[in-house]
């Protein structure tokens, strides 16, 4: 079974922003879910703390990497570009040979440079469509919900399908 290591943005998207816990339940047949103390520490909204405490306890293993994964020049570059949560996610994903769940472009670019596997919230939604767990309309409704919650993605055009929307963003 493969592992997904979620960054803070993905935790927010699967939690309050996108209400995608149902998708986590479906994906759990294929993946184990992890996040890091660094990503967890970035969940700072005091009003949502009880929700995320329960959400993480129910779905995720919070784990740190046990050994350094990057040389000093690489780590110095990462510190200049990424936030601490993203760095811990990349580190753990490398250690456990998992897939980093990253939505920020800079983090995805660094993951690619480090030859790490990665996917984002929309990629996991696309998997749900491919597996027929969600319909195209349900995936599109989730995208609109994410946009309404200020997730920094383009709003779908009127009449656009999720399949077409996802193809444009790839």
PALUMTI-146786 format. One line per field, with one value per residue: residue number from 1; residue in one letter; x, y, z of N, C-alpha, C in turn. Coordinates in steps of 0.05 Angstrom, whole numbers, plus 5000, padded with zeros to 4 digits. Layout:
# PALUMTI-146786
lumke: (NUM,...)
vose: (a,...)
n.px: (X,...)
n.py: (Y,...)
n.pz: (Z,...)
ca.px: (X,...)
ca.py: (Y,...)
ca.pz: (Z,...)
c.px: (X,...)
c.py: (Y,...)
c.pz: (Z,...)
***
This chain:
# PALUMTI-146786
lumke: (1,2,3,4,5,6,7,8,9,10,11,12,13,14,15,16,17,18,19,20,21,22,23,24,25,26,27,28,29,30,31,32,33,34,35,36,37,38,39,40,41,42,43,44,45,46,47,48,49,50,51,52,53,54,55,56,57,58,59,60,61,62,63,64,65,66,67,68,69,70,71,72,73,74,75,76,77,78,79,80,81,82,83,84,85,86,87,88,89,90,91,92,93,94,95,96,97,98,99,100,101,102,103,104,105,106,107,108,109,110,111,112,113,114,115,116,117,118,119,120,121,122,123,124,125,126,127,128,129,130,131,132,133,134,135,136,137,138,139,140,141,142,143,144,145,146,147,148,149,150,151,152,153,154,155,156,157,158,159,160,161,162,163,164,165,166,167,168,169,170)
vose: (x,x,x,x,x,x,x,x,x,x,x,x,x,x,x,x,x,x,x,x,x,x,x,x,x,x,x,x,x,x,x,x,x,x,x,x,x,x,x,x,x,x,x,x,x,x,x,x,x,x,x,x,x,x,x,x,x,x,x,x,x,x,x,x,x,x,x,x,x,x,x,x,x,x,x,x,x,x,x,x,x,x,x,x,x,x,x,x,x,x,x,x,x,x,x,x,x,x,x,x,x,x,x,x,x,x,x,x,x,x,x,x,x,x,x,x,x,x,x,x,x,x,x,x,x,x,x,x,x,x,x,x,x,x,x,x,x,x,x,x,x,x,x,x,x,x,x,x,x,x,x,x,x,x,x,x,x,x,x,x,x,x,x,x,x,x,x,x,x,x)
n.px: (5017,5012,5035,5009,5032,5010,5010,4998,4961,4933,4912,4876,4843,4820,4795,4761,4757,4745,4715,4726,4728,4700,4723,4774,4761,4747,4796,4827,4831,4872,4915,4957,4953,4992,5017,5057,5088,5105,5071,5022,5028,5019,4965,4929,4883,4844,4789,4778,4809,4789,4761,4803,4838,4808,4799,4852,4866,4829,4841,4896,4966,5011,5075,5146,5204,5258,5311,5361,5346,5365,5421,5463,5467,5420,5380,5387,5370,5317,5297,5298,5258,5211,5159,5164,5130,5121,5174,5181,5144,5164,5211,5194,5164,5204,5234,5198,5186,5139,5083,5081,5031,5017,4999,5017,5053,5109,5127,5113,5146,5197,5193,5192,5243,5272,5262,5217,5155,5092,5027,4967,4910,4870,4888,4879,4824,4814,4831,4789,4747,4764,4761,4708,4684,4666,4624,4633,4606,4602,4656,4668,4634,4660,4707,4687,4669,4718,4741,4705,4720,4767,4812,4869,4858,4839,4772,4724,4699,4634,4593,4636,4666,4691,4731,4750,4767,4807,4843,4862,4889,4931)
n.py: (4977,5044,5108,5172,5236,5290,5360,5424,5456,5418,5388,5427,5432,5381,5381,5431,5469,5441,5398,5341,5293,5246,5228,5216,5170,5135,5132,5107,5053,5046,5076,5097,5149,5205,5260,5315,5339,5391,5409,5402,5441,5487,5492,5537,5564,5582,5574,5529,5490,5446,5416,5401,5374,5327,5310,5299,5259,5219,5206,5209,5193,5226,5243,5249,5254,5209,5210,5254,5277,5308,5341,5394,5441,5433,5433,5486,5514,5498,5520,5574,5577,5548,5536,5515,5471,5448,5432,5393,5356,5341,5318,5274,5246,5230,5197,5155,5137,5156,5191,5259,5304,5360,5427,5478,5514,5524,5486,5439,5444,5440,5388,5359,5371,5344,5292,5268,5235,5266,5295,5332,5364,5369,5330,5284,5287,5279,5226,5203,5210,5179,5129,5124,5140,5190,5232,5270,5319,5321,5325,5375,5407,5405,5431,5483,5493,5494,5539,5578,5578,5604,5577,5578,5572,5572,5592,5548,5553,5573,5519,5486,5422,5380,5346,5373,5420,5401,5381,5427,5451,5416)
n.pz: (5000,4983,5006,5025,5036,5067,5057,5090,5061,5030,5073,5093,5048,5044,5091,5121,5076,5028,5043,5037,5063,5053,5006,5025,5055,5013,4984,5022,5015,4982,4999,5054,5101,5117,5154,5175,5237,5226,5184,5211,5251,5224,5220,5244,5258,5311,5318,5288,5308,5343,5304,5267,5301,5313,5260,5241,5278,5264,5210,5197,5206,5244,5233,5239,5197,5206,5194,5165,5100,5059,5028,5054,5018,4987,5026,5045,4999,4997,5045,5033,4996,5009,5058,5128,5137,5086,5074,5113,5096,5046,5063,5095,5057,5022,5056,5070,5021,4998,4970,4960,4979,4951,4939,4926,4877,4879,4916,4890,4845,4869,4890,4843,4824,4861,4848,4871,4881,4871,4882,4876,4908,4868,4832,4863,4865,4811,4807,4836,4801,4757,4780,4787,4834,4846,4808,4747,4753,4809,4823,4799,4829,4878,4865,4856,4908,4935,4909,4927,4980,4979,4960,4921,4862,4793,4778,4752,4685,4662,4646,4638,4642,4695,4676,4631,4655,4691,4653,4629,4671,4681)
ca.px: (5000,5027,5030,5006,5041,4995,5018,4977,4940,4917,4896,4854,4825,4805,4779,4740,4754,4732,4698,4732,4733,4688,4744,4794,4751,4750,4824,4841,4835,4897,4936,4959,4955,5010,5024,5081,5084,5108,5046,5002,5032,5009,4935,4930,4857,4834,4761,4777,4827,4776,4756,4827,4848,4793,4804,4878,4865,4813,4850,4925,4988,5029,5102,5169,5225,5277,5338,5362,5342,5376,5447,5461,5459,5392,5364,5389,5353,5289,5290,5293,5235,5187,5154,5174,5112,5127,5200,5178,5129,5182,5230,5180,5157,5228,5242,5180,5181,5111,5075,5075,5007,5025,4983,5032,5070,5137,5132,5112,5170,5219,5189,5201,5273,5283,5253,5197,5128,5074,5001,4953,4881,4856,4897,4864,4796,4814,4831,4762,4731,4773,4752,4679,4674,4652,4618,4645,4592,4610,4684,4666,4622,4682,4725,4673,4670,4746,4744,4690,4735,4791,4835,4880,4857,4820,4744,4716,4681,4606,4589,4660,4666,4715,4751,4762,4780,4831,4862,4874,4908,4954)
ca.py: (5000,5068,5128,5200,5254,5315,5387,5439,5464,5394,5383,5446,5425,5357,5387,5452,5482,5425,5377,5318,5269,5222,5219,5202,5143,5118,5128,5092,5026,5046,5092,5104,5178,5217,5288,5319,5359,5417,5416,5405,5466,5509,5494,5555,5578,5572,5565,5503,5471,5421,5400,5390,5354,5303,5302,5286,5234,5199,5198,5212,5189,5250,5231,5264,5238,5201,5215,5275,5267,5327,5353,5422,5460,5429,5443,5515,5523,5493,5539,5600,5577,5535,5540,5492,5448,5436,5419,5368,5337,5330,5301,5249,5232,5217,5176,5131,5132,5162,5212,5284,5317,5388,5444,5502,5510,5523,5460,5418,5447,5429,5359,5348,5373,5323,5266,5257,5233,5284,5298,5354,5360,5365,5304,5263,5288,5266,5197,5194,5209,5156,5104,5126,5145,5215,5239,5295,5341,5322,5336,5403,5421,5407,5453,5508,5497,5502,5567,5595,5578,5619,5561,5594,5558,5586,5583,5536,5569,5563,5497,5470,5397,5376,5333,5394,5438,5388,5379,5454,5457,5397)
ca.pz: (5000,4980,5027,5017,5057,5062,5066,5103,5042,5025,5097,5093,5026,5050,5115,5119,5051,5007,5055,5021,5080,5039,4987,5042,5061,4989,4978,5043,5006,4966,5011,5082,5102,5136,5154,5193,5257,5214,5170,5231,5265,5207,5223,5266,5264,5337,5316,5274,5322,5351,5280,5256,5320,5308,5232,5240,5294,5250,5184,5192,5224,5245,5236,5229,5186,5228,5185,5145,5073,5039,5035,5063,4997,4980,5049,5045,4978,5005,5066,5021,4977,5020,5087,5143,5134,5060,5076,5129,5079,5026,5077,5103,5032,5012,5075,5069,4993,4994,4950,4974,4970,4951,4921,4919,4853,4887,4929,4869,4829,4885,4891,4817,4823,4880,4838,4889,4870,4883,4871,4891,4914,4843,4822,4878,4855,4785,4812,4844,4777,4742,4794,4787,4861,4843,4780,4737,4766,4838,4824,4793,4852,4898,4856,4862,4937,4941,4900,4946,5005,4973,4951,4899,4836,4776,4779,4726,4667,4661,4627,4635,4657,4711,4659,4615,4675,4700,4630,4625,4693,4682)
c.px: (5018,5019,5028,5014,5029,5008,4994,4955,4922,4900,4872,4834,4808,4788,4758,4736,4738,4714,4701,4738,4722,4708,4766,4786,4754,4779,4839,4844,4861,4920,4934,4964,4974,5009,5047,5073,5087,5083,5023,5004,5022,4978,4930,4904,4845,4805,4759,4795,4813,4770,4781,4841,4834,4798,4831,4878,4850,4826,4881,4943,5006,5056,5123,5188,5246,5306,5339,5361,5356,5403,5443,5454,5430,5374,5364,5371,5324,5280,5284,5267,5209,5183,5162,5156,5117,5154,5197,5163,5147,5202,5218,5173,5181,5235,5224,5173,5151,5107,5068,5050,5011,5007,4998,5052,5100,5144,5132,5137,5194,5217,5198,5231,5286,5275,5234,5170,5110,5047,4988,4924,4866,4863,4882,4834,4794,4815,4803,4743,4738,4763,4721,4668,4658,4646,4633,4632,4599,4638,4683,4654,4643,4701,4712,4673,4698,4751,4729,4704,4762,4816,4844,4881,4837,4792,4738,4697,4653,4604,4614,4657,4691,4737,4765,4778,4807,4852,4876,4895,4932,4979)
c.py: (5025,5088,5156,5216,5282,5339,5401,5446,5441,5386,5401,5440,5401,5361,5408,5463,5466,5403,5351,5293,5244,5211,5205,5174,5124,5112,5111,5062,5023,5059,5093,5135,5187,5247,5291,5339,5388,5426,5420,5431,5490,5511,5511,5569,5566,5562,5537,5482,5445,5403,5386,5370,5327,5292,5288,5259,5212,5188,5195,5202,5213,5239,5249,5244,5232,5206,5238,5264,5284,5337,5382,5442,5458,5439,5473,5527,5521,5513,5566,5600,5567,5541,5514,5467,5433,5421,5392,5347,5325,5310,5274,5233,5217,5194,5151,5123,5135,5183,5237,5296,5347,5404,5469,5496,5507,5496,5437,5419,5434,5398,5346,5349,5351,5295,5252,5255,5253,5285,5321,5346,5353,5338,5281,5264,5275,5236,5187,5192,5184,5130,5103,5128,5171,5219,5265,5319,5344,5333,5366,5419,5424,5429,5480,5514,5506,5531,5586,5598,5591,5601,5573,5577,5574,5575,5571,5555,5557,5542,5480,5445,5396,5364,5354,5414,5426,5386,5405,5460,5439,5409)
c.pz: (5000,5002,5014,5041,5051,5074,5077,5084,5035,5049,5098,5071,5032,5075,5109,5091,5031,5017,5039,5038,5067,5019,5002,5048,5037,4983,4998,5035,4990,4980,5041,5082,5124,5133,5174,5215,5246,5199,5191,5246,5250,5207,5247,5273,5290,5336,5304,5287,5330,5326,5270,5275,5315,5279,5229,5255,5278,5225,5181,5214,5222,5252,5225,5215,5208,5220,5166,5117,5051,5048,5042,5041,4988,5002,5050,5023,4986,5026,5055,5006,4991,5049,5101,5139,5108,5061,5092,5113,5059,5039,5084,5078,5021,5030,5072,5040,4986,4972,4966,4962,4973,4931,4912,4896,4861,4899,4909,4851,4844,4887,4865,4815,4840,4871,4858,4874,4885,4868,4886,4896,4889,4830,4836,4870,4828,4788,4820,4820,4760,4754,4797,4816,4862,4813,4772,4751,4795,4841,4819,4816,4875,4891,4862,4892,4946,4933,4919,4973,5002,4969,4924,4873,4819,4779,4752,4711,4668,4639,4624,4653,4675,4694,4643,4633,4683,4677,4625,4646,4693,4671)
***
